[in-house]
């Protein structure tokens, strides 16, 4: 039985201009495949193997859920007890959410908060305690528990609850309670291990002339949501642990079975794909660090991950005791190639009628929405530059702040305005009157063409601006300091 053919994967790599792909498959505790295709580095032509280290991105969320489950087993935490009961300083913008929010709400993306990716991805924030402090200033865009809205920020806050209650760092607890017992010897929670270790994959961004190399992004503050590094061999051990409902290969139980089942159980509906295929459920749900749905009637819980330079997919089919891990070293496009390979592997293993998933997924590459988003977002629209600013450019210079999004500086240099914010300096381009734009505001792996609307006070002086950086949230209002 062939798990996946070399020709199939290499054809997909060429089609999606992706340097390399790592593939691991385990069934009933037996590793069926663990290896790579393509290159971990285009310049050196080094090959991928089962011990090559990658950033697993948002697949890290399941580790945070697993750690929380262990603390629930210990009686230290409860998934459904309000955070406020443990930590009186917990505060959200909405009073009802402050009183009722639980770890389950945080882990299932149902707090009423949109992504607020500009905050947690702020390179100037060095402690999760600062994210905890800023949480109270982030306005919800939907009612509490109304709908799932994917949110890295709240997963980080769930991890911080564990830190504040136990007095231990999330990083240490993941190392001590998951990595070491599972013998995940090449897994880590800090970006320094990607920079300092051997046999590490190089990450790439898509470019007009093909992939170009990018540095490993330091997401240590948001590691509970997306900062773990691992390998094929290590992740197969982790997936097998979940398939066995919390039991190690030697029979040692690390988690109660009922708690492990709770982690995988759907808590809220979640629309998955913008396309429709009979074999794939269009609507699934979100558990605690896992999506939950089925493929051709086969139950599965799984997750995608994207971080600068890398894409990951982990999948468990509990009925058939199959675990699959896929890595790409190009984070966009990655969903299409990963689904193509994933579904083909499942078809091969379970003897389903073959489907040409290569052509199927390629045919829907331009359909965006739900979990297949683009890596660029234009919030300016069709507006074209046509009118000069209402004020001399020096009038816009100053320091501005918003309690949830921090402080930024606008400066004038050689006749151009520049904004320094979140560790980046970018040019502000005039659009029309007091409306400007910044072409590429970085949000995680998303680049936003974002408009800025400057405001004046009763004396006609610039006093602040609205900054439209999220499509689902009103402009963020910064005031001059």
N, C-alpha and C positions, 0 to 999 in steps of 0.2 A: 504493500500500500504506500503510495507516494503522498506525503503530506502536502507539498507544494513543489512545483517544478522550477528549476533554476531559470528556464526559458521564460516562464510566465512572469516571475518577479522582475527579471532584467528588462523584459519588454515594458513593464509598467514603470520602472525607474527611468527608462529612456523617454517614455511618453510624457511623464510628469517632470522631467528634467531634475530628478532627485538623485543626489550623489550615492546614497546607500540606504539599505534597509536591514535591520536585524529581526530575525524571526525565531520565536521559541514556542514549542508546543509540548504539553505534558498531558498524559491520560492515565488515570488510575495510578498515579504516582510514578509512572514511567516516562522519562523524557523521550519523545518521539523525534524531536528536531530541535537543534539549538545552533544557530549559525547565522551568517550574514551574506548579503548580496551587494554588489557594488563596492563603494569605497567609503572608508571613514574619513579620508582626507584626499581631495582631488589632486593636490599637488604631489604628494608623496606616493599616491596610489596604494596606500596601506589598506589591507583588507579588514573586514569586520569579523570578529569571532564572538563566542558566547560569553567572554569575559570583558568585552569592550564596554566602557562606562558611558552612559548617556544621561541626559536630564530627562526625567520622566514626567515633568510638568504637572498637569492637574490630576494625573493618576496618584499623586501624593495625597489627595483628599481621602482616599480610602485608608491610608495609613493613619491619618488623624482620626478617622472614624473608628479604626481598630483600637487605637490607643484609648480613646474615650470609652469604648466598650470594655476594655480591661479595667479601667477605673470604675466603671459601673459595677462590674463583677466584684471589685474590692469594696463596694459600698461607699466609695468616696464621692461619686457623682451619680446623678440620675438623668436619663435622657429627657424626662418630662417634668422635671422640677424647675420652676422659674429661676433664671440666673440670679435674679435679685435676692432670692433666699440665701444664696451662697455669698454673694458679693454685693453689698449695699451700694457700692460706688458705680455699679453698672447703670448706664443711662443711654437711652436712644432718644431720638428727636420726638417720637410719639410716646405719650405717657402710657397708653395702653400696652404698646409693645414693650416698653420698659418693665412693666409689671408682669407681663405674661411670657416673654420670650424665653425659650428653652434651648438646650443643646440640639434637640431634634429640629427645631425651627431653623437654627443656624446652619446645621449640616444639610438640610433639605432645601435651602434657598427660598424660604417662605416667610421672610421677615418684613416684606413690603418695600425693601430697599432694592434699587437698581444696582448695577455693578459697582459704580464709583471707582472704576479702575485707576483713575488719575491719582487717587489718594494712596492706596496700598502699594502702588508701583513707584511711589516717590522715592528717588534715590537718596534724598537727604534724610529720610526717616530711618533711624538705625535701631529702634526698639519697638516691639509690639505694643508696649505700654503707651506709646504715642498714638498708635491706631486706636487703642482703647479710649483714649482721651478725646480724640476727634469724632468718635462714633456719634456722640450726642448732637452734632451739628449737621448730620447728613439727613436731609428731608426724604421721607418715603414718597415714592411716586404711585404706590398702590396700597390698598388696605392690608394690614397685617394678616398673614395666612391666606390671602386671597388667591395667589398664583405663584408658581415657581419662577424666580428670576435669578439666573445664574450669578453667583456672587462669591468671588474669592475672598473678599474682605471679611465676611461673616465666618467663613471657615477658619481664617486666622484668629478671629475673636473666640471661636469655640476652643481652639488650642490654647489661647491665652487664659481662658477660664480654668483649664486644667493646670496651667502654670501657676496661677494665683492661688488655687485651692490646695495644690500639693506642695508649693514652694520649690518645685523642680522645673527646669527648662523642658520645653517640648522636645528639643533636640536630644537631650540626655535620655528622656523617657523613651523616645522612639529607638534610640540605640540600645538601651538596656532591656527593653521589653519586647522588641520586635526583631531588630537586626541580629542581635547576638543569639537569642534562642533559635532563630531560624537559620543560623549560620550564613547570614547575608554579609559576607566578609568584604564585598566591594560595593557596599551601599553607604550613602552618607546624606546628611541634611544640609551641608554647607557648600557653597560654590567653590571654595578654595580647593576641595578635593578634585573637582574637575580640572582646575588649573595646575595642580601639583602632582596628580597621579599619572601613571603610565597607562597605555592602552585606552586612551580617552577619545571619543568621537569628536570630530570638528563639526560645529554647527554652521548652517548656511541660510542666507535669505535669498528669495527669488529676485533676479534682476533681469533687465532687458536682454542682456547678453549671456544669461545663464546664472547659476547660483554663485554668490560671492560670500566669502568667509566672514563670520561675525564672532566677536569675543563672547565668552560665556557671561551671561547676564547675572549679576548678583541679585538674587531674589531671596536672600537669607531671611529677611524680616517676614516675607510671605511664604516661607518654606512649607508651613502646614497646608497651604492651598496649592503650591506648585513648585517646590524647590528641592525635592529629593532627587538624588542621582543613583542609578543602579545599572545592572547588567541583565542580560538574558538569563544566565544561570541563577542569579539571585532572585529575579522576579518569578521564575518558574517555581522556586521554593515558596515564595509568598502566595502565589495563586493556588498552589496545592494545599497550603495551609487553610485558605478560605474554602476550597472545595471539600476539605475534610472537616469543615465546621469547627475550626479552632484546635485541631489535633496535629502534633508533629509526627513525622514518619516513625519515630520510636514509640508512639502511643501516648506521649505526654500531652495532656490537655492544658492549653494556655488560656483558653476562653470557654465560657459556658456555651453550649450549643445554641440555647435559646437566644443568647445575646448576639451571637454570630448571625443567626437567622434574622434578628431584628435589624442588623446593619444592612442586610441585602433586601429587606422588605420595602416595597414601594410605599411611600408616604404621601406623595402628591403627584398628580398627573403632569406629564411633561411632553410637549410636542417635539418630536425628534427631527424628522427630515422634511424638506420642502418637496421631495419627489415621492412617487408612489410605486412600489413594486409589491406584487402579491406575496412574495416570500418574507418581506420585511414589515414589521409592525410600524405604522406611521406615528402611533402615539404610544408612548411608554410612561414610565414614571421615574421619580428620583427617590433613591433610598439615602443612606448616609455615606456619601462618598462613592456611590455607584448609580449608574442608570440601570433600569430594570425593564426588560421587555422580552420578546422572543423572536427567533428566526426559524421560519418554516415549522412553527409549532414547538420548537425546542426552547425551553426557558433559558434565559441568559441574563447575567448581570455583568456590567462592563463599564468602562470609562475611557474617554479620550483625554489627551493632554497636548497642549501647545505652549511652548515657551520659545523665546528668541533662539532660532536655529534648530529646534527639535520638535518632533511630533511623536506622540506615543498612543498606543491603544492596548488596553488590557481587557481580557474577556474570560469569564467563567461560564461553562455550561454544566450546571450541577447535576442534571439528570444523567448525562453521559460522562461526568467526571473529567471534563476536558478543560484545560487552561491554555490560553494563547496570549503571548505578548508580542507586539510589533513596535519597532522603532524606526523613525525616519530622521535623517539629519538635515531636513528642510521642513520648516514648520508650515509652509503654505505653498502650494496646495498639499495637504496631507490626508485629509479625511477621505477623499475619493480613492486614493491608492490604498489606504488602509482598509477601507470597506471592501474593495475589490479583492485584496489578498485574504482578508478575514473570512468572507463568505465562501471563497473558493476552498480554503482550508477546511471549513466546516463541511462543505459538500463532499470533499474527498474523504474525510474521516468517517462521516455518517452514511456514506453511500447514497446521498440524495441525487436526484436527476441533475446532471451538470447544467449550469447556467453560465453564459458568457458574461461574467461580472466585469471583465475588462471593458467590453463595449458598453455595457449598461451604465457603468459609473462614468465613463467618458462622455456619454450622451447627455448627462445632466450636469456637466461641469459649470454651466452658466446659470443654473438655477440656484439662487441664494435664498437664505432664510433659515430660521431656527438654528440647528446645529451646524449648518453649512454656511457660515458667514464669509464675507470677503475680508481681506487684510487691509483694505482702505475704506474709509467712511467719509463721504462728502456731506457736510452739514451746511455748506454755503449755497449749494444748489446752482441755479442757472444765473445767479447774479454776476454781472461783469463790472470790472472797474471802469468808472466813467466820470466820477465827480471827485474833485480834490477834497482833502480833509477840511473841516470847518475851522480848525484852529492851526496855528503854527505847530510844527511837530514837537517843538520843545515844551509845549503846554501839556503833552501827554506823558512826559517824563515824570517818574515818581515811583514810590513804593506803595503797593496795594496788597490788601489781605482779605482773606475769608477764613473763618475759624476752622472749617472742615478741610480746606484745600491749601492752607498755609499762606505764605507771603511770597510775592514775586516783585521783581524790579523791572521797570521799563526805562531804557536808556537810549540816547541819541548818539549815533556815531557815523560820521561822514555822510550826513544827510539821510540816514536810515534809522528807523526805530527797531530796537531789539528787546525781547523779553527773556529774562532769566528766571526759570521756575523749575523746581523738581530736579535740579542739577543739570538742566539743559539751557542753552542760549539759542534763541531762534529769531529770525527776522519777522517783524510784523508788517504785512503788506497792506497799503491803503486799498480800500474797495470803493466805498461811496460815502461821502460826508464823514460822519463820525463812526462809520463801520469799517473795520479792518479785518484781516484774516491771517491765520498762521497755517501754512499748507500741511505740515506734518507734525501734529502733536501726538506723541507716542503714548499709547495706552496698552500695556502688556504687549501683545503682538499686533495690535491694531494701530494704524496711522490715520489720524483724523484731520481733515481740512476744516478748521474750526473758526467761526466768525467771532469777533469781539465788537460789542456795541458800547461805545463810550457814553457816559452820562455827564450832564452839567448841573451845577447847583443854581440857585436863584440869581447869582451874580454872573452866570455864564461860564464859570470855571469848571474844568474837568474834575469830577469828584469820585469817579468810579467807572466800572464797566460790567456788563453782562458777558459771560464767556460761555458760549454754547459748545460744550465738549462731549456731551452725551446725547444720543438721539432720543432716549426715553425720559430725559430729565430736563426741566426748565434751565435756562442759562444760569450759571453760578455767578452770584453777584459779589464782585470784589469792590472794596471801598478804598479810597486813598488814605494812607496812614500818615 
